[in-house]
Each structure stands twice: as structure tokens, then as C-alpha cells.
Amino acid sequence: MSSTESATMSASAPAAKGRVLVQIRDLAKNYRRGAETVHVFEGVNLDIHEGEYLALMGPSGSGKSTLLNILAGLDKPDRGKVVVDGKDVTAMNSRQLAAWRSTHIGFIFQFYNLLPVLTAAQNVELPLLLTNLGKKQRREHVMHALDVVGLSDRTEHFPKQLSGGQQQRVGIARAIVSDPTIILGDEPTGDLDSVSGDEILTLLERLNREFKKTILLVTHDAHAAERAQAIMRMDKGVLSR
Amino acid sequence: MTTTGLVWANLRRNKKRTILTMLSVMVAFFLFGVLRSVITTLDAATEVGSEGRLISSSASGITFLLPEAHANRLAAVDGVSSVSWANWFGAYYRDPNDFFAQFAIKADTYIPMYPEIVITAGSMDDFMRERNAAIVGVGLLRKFGWQVGQKVTLTGTFAAGDWDFNIRAAYDPPDPAFGDELMFFHYEYFWEGTNRQVTPGWFVMTLEEPDRAAEVASTIDAMFKSSVAPTKTQTEKAFNAGFVTMWGNIGFLVSAIGTAVFFAILFVSANTMMMAVRERIGEIAVLKTVGFGDRLIFGLVLAESMLISVLGGALGLFLARGAFAGRNALNAFFPGFGVTGGTIALGLAMALALGVVSGAVPAFQSARLSVASALRQVG
């Protein structure tokens, strides 16, 4: 089913639906490569409901990461609209987007992207530096987030002193510390061995089940995608179930 | 942790590079502090000297001597209250490179003209009684470990040979710019020691009315205009300023060197910041992803650059101040030489400017960084 032809695509079974948290409408993105225009996707529509755990699969270059970046307000579409929790992300300027991201988006990267000069606790604390929380409150939030990911005994370790799986768990703690509206994962298990990857997927499942977090996971890995409630596929800019 | 803590953490990222950059800034500002102090000391030197004393030297230049007979004619000029004279001696003590200034003076008339020569050890009477007696500055006593009463031998240059002096008094000037590493001795000793070949190098006159300095100077120069030894007469202050200009356009030279050093260090510093930012594009992208705005990112990078510059600059400036505090090696050439508070303040302002200029481009690039493309590069 072509995304341009489709009606609004919903990820999960009607019985499980909460309110619509994310609305993507008629989204289009192109790149210029020299004189050539590369169409990443065209007319993408998607609804994500509150509390959903959705996987988005697709080959490299299919546009899934671009979709994720636009949803996070890190990239701008050429056309269309993304509404998250009632706010039109595509209408915001860069300043508004930065402030919005700090409270609404938790981003998990493939390569963890921790700051090597900061300890695990300091890395997790980063999004909270933008809030009005005091030092003690920030510390409490950080400790809670690290406790959720099972790393409360590694708070003062630097990234190089942690395994890949542990680093990714710190990355997840950083993504959840500000209690964001939605968690976006860009291949979060892509750089991990199967055991560590499995631990991360279990943790994401727990965040969804226990803490009711809405999660959109971009992955190549079918095994990782199967752990989500629903799987969407994107190929050559076309979104399908 | 705070955003300031984040700046410090980034500075510690590559300690070796941060320290080396800071050291190069420190050396540059040490140099700036010293060079700038040469200018301020020379400027201060032009202020030394009385407007109420006139100096008559040869119109052909300070190295040309004047006939002693000029003294009587000068004393007769309307407005002149007293006349004396002096000569440059140019000897050295043991080491020819260890420079200090010595003046042969017509002591009985010269000393009363100079209240700056405040005797603090020995006595003026002892000095006046003895042909080869000398008055030396307290700085010289300290420099060479001399004592009042000691006999010292200087080696002459243009007045060749060994010259023995007995130190009979020491002075300590109220104004450091006058210099406390000078030596004064009797003109008569110099005159006899040169087989009576030498004549006065310049005449000093006190005036009845300092306001008439220009008029009296013109009268004197007009009086000797057609003589075998025409004069150039000016206030002592102008005469000293003329000495300073004998160094050439040292202000320009020093400024040129300072500017070159500033720009060299600007490029070093800017390059370091560019490298520092380039190698953590991914981290900047992460900061933006978690919500750090463009302005905050700009501020973080700029603060890093400014910290390196200001810390390095402050270290260099205070090191220069410490190195040239009180008595120092440059006092003989530049009496009162020292790094002033004004130089420190100017240096700190320049260090701040250096930080802003060298950090502005990488800070701007960081602020404008496209997160999506940066993450693609990292990935």
C-alpha cells in the first residue's frame, strides 16, 4: 500500500488504542544531491496512540531515520505536518523546537552517544540542566532513571568504564529522565551483541508496559521489531504494515 | 553538574591540548606584558624632568661637547638663576654588558639643582670633599653588592682606562622614574683623567620664572647661533623625551611585534577551538537532541574559548608582573620598569577579545549545526 494512496495508518489493534499522541499528515521529504532531487518519502500519514510500542523496519536509505528525525524535530519536512500531543512540530522555529524536545522527546541512539567526559549520572542529568529543577531534585531524577535501567551502582563511572550494553542503558536513562511524551529509538540494539541487545529490548518493553511510555523504535532487526506491539515497514519512502 | 561544569569537563577532555594552548596564550601575554611595559616606562620617562630646568646641549647633537666658557655667558642671561653642567661617562663595572649610567657633574652647582638626589647613606660633605668620590643610587648598591665607603674601579670606554671611585654617599629618589641605578661623580676628576681634553656635555640651568622657559631658551640659542658651538636649549622634560626618541620609534616597533604575536596566537587559539569542536560534532548533535538550544551551544563553545584565553592571558600577565616586580634586570635601561595595573587590565581585555574572536567561528558553526546531518556523520 502506497503511503500516498493510504488513509491514515494506525499501528495497533483498535481495542488497544489510547488517544492519538502523534499525527503525521501528508509528510514529504526530499534531498538535493547535486542537480538531482532524491525523494525520501512522499505523502506519509501515520497515527501513533498513547502507550503504543511501535517498531519501524526498513532497509538502509528507506527513510525511516529521516522520519524519526522529523518526528523529533531534528529535521524539517518539505511538506506535511507532524502534531505531537496537540502541538504542530513542523510549525516551530529552532528555538521552540529545542525547548519542546527537552520535555517531549527521549532519543536513544544506535551508538549510545554519551559524552565521554561526563560520568553516567552527569550524562543522564544533561536534559535536566535545561529545567528549573534544583541540584537535589535533579539528582533524585537521575538516580531514579539509573535505577530503572539497573545502573544505580554505576553512577560515577565514565562511559569508557562501561560495557556497550551498560552505555546504552545510560542512554536510555538519559532518554527517560525528563519523562518525555515519546521515546524514539534509532537502532538502539544495532551496535550490541545479542545478549546485551536482548536486555535493552526487555528494558524498552518494561518502559512501555510498566511506565506506559510511548515508543517508536527504528530497526533493521526483525527479532527486535517482533518485541514491539506492532511493526510498520518503510521501503523506498512507502510506509506499510 | 551545571552548564559551567560542562564547559570545564570539555576543557579536561584533551588535557594536553588545553594546557599547550593555554601555555601558548600565556607566553604571548607574558610577552605582551613586557613589551607594553617598555612603552609605558618610556612614556613615563618622557614625563621625568623639570619644566623649571633648562638643558643646553650642542645643536649638532648630544655627542658633541660644548666649551666650558659658555657657562659664564649662560649665567648672565636674563631669567637664569644658576648654571651647572654634566657629561656622559659610559664606563662599566667588570662586565661590559652590565650597563648602568654614570654622569660627571659640576657637583657644587649641580647637586643643589636636583632635589631628587636624596642622600640616604653616607654624606654629601664627604662626597664634596673628595676628588674621586661618587654618589650612587641604592639600586646600584644592591645590584653590585657595593657599600658606602667602598672603592670601586670602573673601566672606561671612550675615556679609556681604569677609573677608581670611592663611594661616599647613596641616594634613593622619591620618584622611581628618576632611576636609582645612576652614579654621579666630580666633573673635575673626569676632566683631569682625560688630560683636560673633555668639556661639558650639556649645561643645566634653573630659572627664576619657569613660565619663561621658552623665551629664555630662545634667547640662549640665539646668543650662540653664530658661535663655534651653537646650542639647542629645551626644558629638561623635553630633553629627556628626546633621549627616549633616540631609541627610535620603539613604540611602533613594540606595537608591531605585539600585534604580530596577538594575531599568531589568535590563529593558534582559533585552530584549537575549531579542532576541538570538529572532533565532537556528534556530542554537540546529542546536546541539541536533548534540547540544548542554538544560543546555549554557542555560549558553551564561546565560554570554553574565553576560559582558555583569559586563564592563559592572566597567567602570562601576572607572571610578567611578578618577574618584573620591584628591582629587575631592565631597571638599568628603563628606570622604574614594571608591569602596571593598566597593562594588566588592557591585557585581560585583549585576552577576553582573543577568546571571543577565536571562539566565535566554531561557536557559530556549532550553533548552526544540523543535527540530522551531524548524526549521519557520526553514525
Chai-1 contact restraints between the chains, C-beta under 6 A:
chainA,res_idxA,chainB,res_idxB,connection_type,confidence,min_distance_angstrom,max_distance_angstrom,comment,restraint_id
A,N69,B,A372,contact,1.0,0.0,6.0,A-B,restraint_1
A,L74,B,V371,contact,1.0,0.0,6.0,A-B,restraint_2
A,L74,B,A372,contact,1.0,0.0,6.0,A-B,restraint_3
A,D75,B,A372,contact,1.0,0.0,6.0,A-B,restraint_4
A,S94,B,D294,contact,1.0,0.0,6.0,A-B,restraint_5
A,R95,B,G293,contact,1.0,0.0,6.0,A-B,restraint_6
A,A98,B,G291,contact,1.0,0.0,6.0,A-B,restraint_7
A,A98,B,G293,contact,1.0,0.0,6.0,A-B,restraint_8
A,R101,B,G291,contact,1.0,0.0,6.0,A-B,restraint_9
A,S102,B,G291,contact,1.0,0.0,6.0,A-B,restraint_10
A,F107,B,T289,contact,1.0,0.0,6.0,A-B,restraint_11
A,N113,B,V286,contact,1.0,0.0,6.0,A-B,restraint_12
A,L115,B,E283,contact,1.0,0.0,6.0,A-B,restraint_13
A,V117,B,A9,contact,1.0,0.0,6.0,A-B,restraint_14
A,V117,B,R13,contact,1.0,0.0,6.0,A-B,restraint_15
A,L118,B,A9,contact,1.0,0.0,6.0,A-B,restraint_16
A,Q122,B,M1,contact,1.0,0.0,6.0,A-B,restraint_17
A,E125,B,M1,contact,1.0,0.0,6.0,A-B,restraint_18
A,L126,B,V290,contact,1.0,0.0,6.0,A-B,restraint_19
A,P127,B,V290,contact,1.0,0.0,6.0,A-B,restraint_20
A,P127,B,G291,contact,1.0,0.0,6.0,A-B,restraint_21
A,L129,B,T3,contact,1.0,0.0,6.0,A-B,restraint_22
A,L130,B,G291,contact,1.0,0.0,6.0,A-B,restraint_23
